[in-house]
């Protein structure tokens, strides 16, 4: 079954006004993705949550304060999640010097994650939990988790975009370019979301098989 692209704008009321948050879904694996994209009203900023890292130490996103985060929710049993890992490692290598940090949030059993991370030599930080990781997803505004999904923040911790489904290199390029512009002060997060939506719509339709 071929995947399909869906773009949805979710609106949430903030204390200082109203923000619009981009939700883009690429359903690539029927075995792990919902038939229809789950409703999502994203938080305005990175949530204040803590999860255990590979060493068992509790880490919050404040540990990477001042960096633009690429927060990827995944699981070892999720085929598109596994396919995505080489791309995430590439993004970490190529964009770390520009202030970006990939963080994997594993919604999975700790022993399985540690074994898989060692086998695959995953070189970016991992946060691990079962119900705790689901609670973390809910704190981002995701009530029904379809894996993988990735959230992108700017250097101030403001959430710029979320991508539901397997991320491609072309999609990552569009999103990261917009986050760069936010960090440079060229556009606001709201303007960046418009740029991202337009850029993603202009990409050729390529789908991974489930």
C-alpha angles and dihedrals in degrees: 000000000000119000124237135211122241126181120196129176113214119197124208131180116237129195090249097039142301124313130191119219126201119234116184121178129194108182104207106154120040090194093068106017125079116248088242126029113265118246110263132183105180125219115248094235139018108290122246099247135135129211133174117265125213091283093050093254117138112244132185126194088257086076086076096041113161094028128101106245130218101196111192121191111205147144135215092239093054112096097200089047090056092047090052096056098083090052092050090050089050091050090051092052096044100040105033092093089055092058101265124135127191115212122184117211108198116207091197148084112302097230092051092049094049093048093047093045090053093046092050094036092230104196103192125080119279129204114197136201145129111211088002091060091048088051088051090054089050089052088058089053100262112131098172113040119217111178134261108030130155132203123202123204133183124237090272093058095254114143109240103174146349128211119201113202135017112340120225127208091246092052091048090052091054094047097044092048089056092047089051089056091050091051090049091053092242094121139011121245088256092054090045091056089055090050091048094050091050093046094049092048088056094056120101114256108256121165135190119225118245 
